[in-house]
Amino acid sequence: MPSEIVAPVAAMGAFFLTFMAAMAYGVISSNLADRKAR
């Protein structure tokens, strides 16, 4: 695979994984806080 293709795909993949992890962390933490409040 040429590096011109690998570099942007790897960058987008890393950004997407980071975004998904942040979303999941926010949802889980808000769920835990909601459970403790009840």
PyMOL Python script that loads the backbone (N, CA, C, O; Angstrom):
from pymol import cmd

cmd.read_pdbstr("""\
ATOM      1  N   MET A   1       0.843  -1.218   0.000  1.00  0.00           N
ATOM      2  CA  MET A   1       0.000   0.000   0.000  1.00  0.00           C
ATOM      3  C   MET A   1       0.873   1.261   0.000  1.00  0.00           C
ATOM      4  O   MET A   1       1.819   1.353   0.783  1.00  0.00           O
ATOM      5  N   PRO A   2       0.572   2.212  -0.851  1.00  0.00           N
ATOM      6  CA  PRO A   2       1.351   3.463  -0.854  1.00  0.00           C
ATOM      7  C   PRO A   2       1.100   4.284   0.402  1.00  0.00           C
ATOM      8  O   PRO A   2      -0.003   4.278   0.950  1.00  0.00           O
ATOM      9  N   SER A   3       2.115   4.978   0.845  1.00  0.00           N
ATOM     10  CA  SER A   3       1.991   5.749   2.092  1.00  0.00           C
ATOM     11  C   SER A   3       1.013   6.903   1.940  1.00  0.00           C
ATOM     12  O   SER A   3       0.478   7.389   2.937  1.00  0.00           O
ATOM     13  N   GLU A   4       0.766   7.355   0.709  1.00  0.00           N
ATOM     14  CA  GLU A   4      -0.198   8.465   0.531  1.00  0.00           C
ATOM     15  C   GLU A   4      -1.598   8.028   0.949  1.00  0.00           C
ATOM     16  O   GLU A   4      -2.413   8.856   1.355  1.00  0.00           O
ATOM     17  N   ILE A   5      -1.879   6.731   0.850  1.00  0.00           N
ATOM     18  CA  ILE A   5      -3.205   6.221   1.222  1.00  0.00           C
ATOM     19  C   ILE A   5      -3.219   5.846   2.705  1.00  0.00           C
ATOM     20  O   ILE A   5      -4.199   6.094   3.406  1.00  0.00           O
ATOM     21  N   VAL A   6      -2.132   5.252   3.170  1.00  0.00           N
ATOM     22  CA  VAL A   6      -2.095   4.743   4.547  1.00  0.00           C
ATOM     23  C   VAL A   6      -2.176   5.875   5.562  1.00  0.00           C
ATOM     24  O   VAL A   6      -2.905   5.772   6.548  1.00  0.00           O
ATOM     25  N   ALA A   7      -1.436   6.955   5.329  1.00  0.00           N
ATOM     26  CA  ALA A   7      -1.369   8.028   6.331  1.00  0.00           C
ATOM     27  C   ALA A   7      -2.740   8.657   6.628  1.00  0.00           C
ATOM     28  O   ALA A   7      -3.128   8.699   7.795  1.00  0.00           O
ATOM     29  N   PRO A   8      -3.486   9.145   5.635  1.00  0.00           N
ATOM     30  CA  PRO A   8      -4.787   9.767   5.943  1.00  0.00           C
ATOM     31  C   PRO A   8      -5.790   8.769   6.515  1.00  0.00           C
ATOM     32  O   PRO A   8      -6.595   9.122   7.377  1.00  0.00           O
ATOM     33  N   VAL A   9      -5.745   7.526   6.038  1.00  0.00           N
ATOM     34  CA  VAL A   9      -6.684   6.518   6.557  1.00  0.00           C
ATOM     35  C   VAL A   9      -6.380   6.228   8.021  1.00  0.00           C
ATOM     36  O   VAL A   9      -7.295   6.107   8.835  1.00  0.00           O
ATOM     37  N   ALA A  10      -5.096   6.116   8.357  1.00  0.00           N
ATOM     38  CA  ALA A  10      -4.721   5.865   9.747  1.00  0.00           C
ATOM     39  C   ALA A  10      -5.112   7.049  10.623  1.00  0.00           C
ATOM     40  O   ALA A  10      -5.583   6.860  11.745  1.00  0.00           O
ATOM     41  N   ALA A  11      -4.920   8.266  10.124  1.00  0.00           N
ATOM     42  CA  ALA A  11      -5.279   9.455  10.904  1.00  0.00           C
ATOM     43  C   ALA A  11      -6.785   9.505  11.131  1.00  0.00           C
ATOM     44  O   ALA A  11      -7.238   9.799  12.237  1.00  0.00           O
ATOM     45  N   MET A  12      -7.559   9.220  10.093  1.00  0.00           N
ATOM     46  CA  MET A  12      -9.023   9.235  10.240  1.00  0.00           C
ATOM     47  C   MET A  12      -9.478   8.132  11.188  1.00  0.00           C
ATOM     48  O   MET A  12     -10.387   8.336  11.991  1.00  0.00           O
ATOM     49  N   GLY A  13      -8.846   6.963  11.096  1.00  0.00           N
ATOM     50  CA  GLY A  13      -9.199   5.857  11.985  1.00  0.00           C
ATOM     51  C   GLY A  13      -8.915   6.205  13.435  1.00  0.00           C
ATOM     52  O   GLY A  13      -9.730   5.929  14.315  1.00  0.00           O
ATOM     53  N   ALA A  14      -7.764   6.810  13.688  1.00  0.00           N
ATOM     54  CA  ALA A  14      -7.414   7.188  15.056  1.00  0.00           C
ATOM     55  C   ALA A  14      -8.382   8.245  15.577  1.00  0.00           C
ATOM     56  O   ALA A  14      -8.818   8.175  16.727  1.00  0.00           O
ATOM     57  N   PHE A  15      -8.719   9.221  14.739  1.00  0.00           N
ATOM     58  CA  PHE A  15      -9.655  10.273  15.153  1.00  0.00           C
ATOM     59  C   PHE A  15     -11.024   9.677  15.447  1.00  0.00           C
ATOM     60  O   PHE A  15     -11.667  10.043  16.431  1.00  0.00           O
ATOM     61  N   PHE A  16     -11.474   8.749  14.586  1.00  0.00           N
ATOM     62  CA  PHE A  16     -12.790   8.134  14.768  1.00  0.00           C
ATOM     63  C   PHE A  16     -12.826   7.323  16.060  1.00  0.00           C
ATOM     64  O   PHE A  16     -13.799   7.387  16.811  1.00  0.00           O
ATOM     65  N   LEU A  17     -11.752   6.552  16.319  1.00  0.00           N
ATOM     66  CA  LEU A  17     -11.710   5.740  17.544  1.00  0.00           C
ATOM     67  C   LEU A  17     -11.718   6.638  18.772  1.00  0.00           C
ATOM     68  O   LEU A  17     -12.402   6.344  19.752  1.00  0.00           O
ATOM     69  N   THR A  18     -10.961   7.734  18.725  1.00  0.00           N
ATOM     70  CA  THR A  18     -10.931   8.658  19.860  1.00  0.00           C
ATOM     71  C   THR A  18     -12.308   9.272  20.091  1.00  0.00           C
ATOM     72  O   THR A  18     -12.755   9.404  21.231  1.00  0.00           O
ATOM     73  N   PHE A  19     -12.978   9.648  18.997  1.00  0.00           N
ATOM     74  CA  PHE A  19     -14.313  10.248  19.100  1.00  0.00           C
ATOM     75  C   PHE A  19     -15.304   9.252  19.697  1.00  0.00           C
ATOM     76  O   PHE A  19     -16.092   9.607  20.574  1.00  0.00           O
ATOM     77  N   MET A  20     -15.265   8.011  19.225  1.00  0.00           N
ATOM     78  CA  MET A  20     -16.184   6.985  19.736  1.00  0.00           C
ATOM     79  C   MET A  20     -15.915   6.715  21.214  1.00  0.00           C
ATOM     80  O   MET A  20     -16.850   6.551  21.998  1.00  0.00           O
ATOM     81  N   ALA A  21     -14.633   6.669  21.597  1.00  0.00           N
ATOM     82  CA  ALA A  21     -14.297   6.423  23.000  1.00  0.00           C
ATOM     83  C   ALA A  21     -14.800   7.566  23.874  1.00  0.00           C
ATOM     84  O   ALA A  21     -15.312   7.330  24.968  1.00  0.00           O
ATOM     85  N   ALA A  22     -14.660   8.801  23.402  1.00  0.00           N
ATOM     86  CA  ALA A  22     -15.127   9.952  24.180  1.00  0.00           C
ATOM     87  C   ALA A  22     -16.646   9.915  24.325  1.00  0.00           C
ATOM     88  O   ALA A  22     -17.169  10.188  25.405  1.00  0.00           O
ATOM     89  N   MET A  23     -17.353   9.583  23.259  1.00  0.00           N
ATOM     90  CA  MET A  23     -18.818   9.505  23.323  1.00  0.00           C
ATOM     91  C   MET A  23     -19.248   8.415  24.303  1.00  0.00           C
ATOM     92  O   MET A  23     -20.127   8.634  25.136  1.00  0.00           O
ATOM     93  N   ALA A  24     -18.625   7.237  24.199  1.00  0.00           N
ATOM     94  CA  ALA A  24     -18.977   6.126  25.085  1.00  0.00           C
ATOM     95  C   ALA A  24     -18.684   6.497  26.533  1.00  0.00           C
ATOM     96  O   ALA A  24     -19.477   6.196  27.426  1.00  0.00           O
ATOM     97  N   TYR A  25     -17.534   7.157  26.771  1.00  0.00           N
ATOM     98  CA  TYR A  25     -17.188   7.564  28.136  1.00  0.00           C
ATOM     99  C   TYR A  25     -18.222   8.542  28.687  1.00  0.00           C
ATOM    100  O   TYR A  25     -18.628   8.426  29.844  1.00  0.00           O
ATOM    101  N   GLY A  26     -18.645   9.489  27.884  1.00  0.00           N
ATOM    102  CA  GLY A  26     -19.648  10.461  28.333  1.00  0.00           C
ATOM    103  C   GLY A  26     -20.969   9.788  28.646  1.00  0.00           C
ATOM    104  O   GLY A  26     -21.599  10.102  29.656  1.00  0.00           O
ATOM    105  N   VAL A  27     -21.398   8.866  27.794  1.00  0.00           N
ATOM    106  CA  VAL A  27     -22.674   8.176  28.025  1.00  0.00           C
ATOM    107  C   VAL A  27     -22.596   7.327  29.286  1.00  0.00           C
ATOM    108  O   VAL A  27     -23.515   7.340  30.105  1.00  0.00           O
ATOM    109  N   ILE A  28     -21.497   6.585  29.444  1.00  0.00           N
ATOM    110  CA  ILE A  28     -21.364   5.697  30.606  1.00  0.00           C
ATOM    111  C   ILE A  28     -21.289   6.513  31.894  1.00  0.00           C
ATOM    112  O   ILE A  28     -21.949   6.175  32.876  1.00  0.00           O
ATOM    113  N   SER A  29     -20.497   7.578  31.903  1.00  0.00           N
ATOM    114  CA  SER A  29     -20.350   8.374  33.131  1.00  0.00           C
ATOM    115  C   SER A  29     -21.673   9.038  33.496  1.00  0.00           C
ATOM    116  O   SER A  29     -22.014   9.129  34.675  1.00  0.00           O
ATOM    117  N   SER A  30     -22.421   9.503  32.494  1.00  0.00           N
ATOM    118  CA  SER A  30     -23.711  10.138  32.791  1.00  0.00           C
ATOM    119  C   SER A  30     -24.696   9.096  33.303  1.00  0.00           C
ATOM    120  O   SER A  30     -25.515   9.392  34.173  1.00  0.00           O
ATOM    121  N   ASN A  31     -24.625   7.884  32.774  1.00  0.00           N
ATOM    122  CA  ASN A  31     -25.505   6.823  33.257  1.00  0.00           C
ATOM    123  C   ASN A  31     -25.181   6.475  34.704  1.00  0.00           C
ATOM    124  O   ASN A  31     -26.088   6.274  35.512  1.00  0.00           O
ATOM    125  N   LEU A  32     -23.888   6.404  35.037  1.00  0.00           N
ATOM    126  CA  LEU A  32     -23.499   6.077  36.413  1.00  0.00           C
ATOM    127  C   LEU A  32     -23.951   7.183  37.359  1.00  0.00           C
ATOM    128  O   LEU A  32     -24.466   6.901  38.441  1.00  0.00           O
ATOM    129  N   ALA A  33     -23.765   8.435  36.963  1.00  0.00           N
ATOM    130  CA  ALA A  33     -24.170   9.556  37.816  1.00  0.00           C
ATOM    131  C   ALA A  33     -25.687   9.541  37.998  1.00  0.00           C
ATOM    132  O   ALA A  33     -26.186   9.825  39.087  1.00  0.00           O
ATOM    133  N   ASP A  34     -26.414   9.214  36.939  1.00  0.00           N
ATOM    134  CA  ASP A  34     -27.877   9.174  37.021  1.00  0.00           C
ATOM    135  C   ASP A  34     -28.312   8.063  37.970  1.00  0.00           C
ATOM    136  O   ASP A  34     -29.268   8.227  38.728  1.00  0.00           O
ATOM    137  N   ARG A  35     -27.609   6.931  37.927  1.00  0.00           N
ATOM    138  CA  ARG A  35     -27.970   5.814  38.795  1.00  0.00           C
ATOM    139  C   ARG A  35     -27.714   6.161  40.263  1.00  0.00           C
ATOM    140  O   ARG A  35     -28.505   5.813  41.140  1.00  0.00           O
ATOM    141  N   LYS A  36     -26.604   6.846  40.517  1.00  0.00           N
ATOM    142  CA  LYS A  36     -26.279   7.203  41.910  1.00  0.00           C
ATOM    143  C   LYS A  36     -27.268   8.235  42.452  1.00  0.00           C
ATOM    144  O   LYS A  36     -27.556   8.251  43.649  1.00  0.00           O
ATOM    145  N   ALA A  37     -27.786   9.091  41.578  1.00  0.00           N
ATOM    146  CA  ALA A  37     -28.690  10.159  42.035  1.00  0.00           C
ATOM    147  C   ALA A  37     -30.026   9.569  42.500  1.00  0.00           C
ATOM    148  O   ALA A  37     -30.698  10.149  43.353  1.00  0.00           O
ATOM    149  N   ARG A  38     -30.407   8.426  41.943  1.00  0.00           N
ATOM    150  CA  ARG A  38     -31.716   7.873  42.314  1.00  0.00           C
ATOM    151  C   ARG A  38     -31.690   7.166  43.653  1.00  0.00           C
ATOM    152  O   ARG A  38     -32.714   6.650  44.099  1.00  0.00           O
TER     153      ARG A  38
END
""", "prot")
cmd.dss("prot")
cmd.show_as("cartoon", "prot")
cmd.util.cbc("prot")
cmd.orient("prot")
